[in-house]
Structure formats: C-alpha cells, structure tokens
Amino acid sequence: MADKHTPGPWRVGDAGMTVFGPPQGLPPLVVARTQNRDNAKAIAALPELIEAARRASDILSQAFAGDPTARELRRILARIDGEDA
C-alpha cells in the first residue's frame, strides 16, 4: 500500500527539536516538533523504518505466514495505513 504520510527523507533541524520533511522550497515543511533531540531523531527515521518493515513483512509473510511476529508486523503496518486491524 502507498504511504499516506509525508514522504521521506525527514531530517532533524539545527536546533534539534523540529523534524522537517523533504526539501520542497521555503518555508520548509514541518513534520513534527518535539521536546528533545532523541525524540526528533526517532521521528525523522520513521519513513525509512516503515519501508524496511514493509520489506520484512513481505519476507516474513512468505516464509512464516502463521508466525505471531509476522502477524503483529502486518497489524502494525495496517495501523500506519489507517486500516483497522
């Protein structure tokens, strides 16, 4: 399924508490504002993490269709996609 969130890459701003989307002109697109740099870094990594999780889900679904971890990963990805799962 196509991602509905702002496409990556996302980056942490110079002050360390704002996450910006891909460069699209001025003003830059603010994806999130956080209370600390660690949260900002975690949020900025989400587009890449979601893409990696989708690839892992495809592999797990083929190799271990009934595995609880594979089902849990599919459920979480469905939540990201806005589906009730």
Secondary structure, 3 states (H helix, E strand, C coil): CCCCCCCCCCEECCCCCEEECCCCCCCCCEEEECCCHHHHHHHHCHHHHHHHHHHHHHHHHHHCCCCHHHHHHHHHHHHHCCCCC
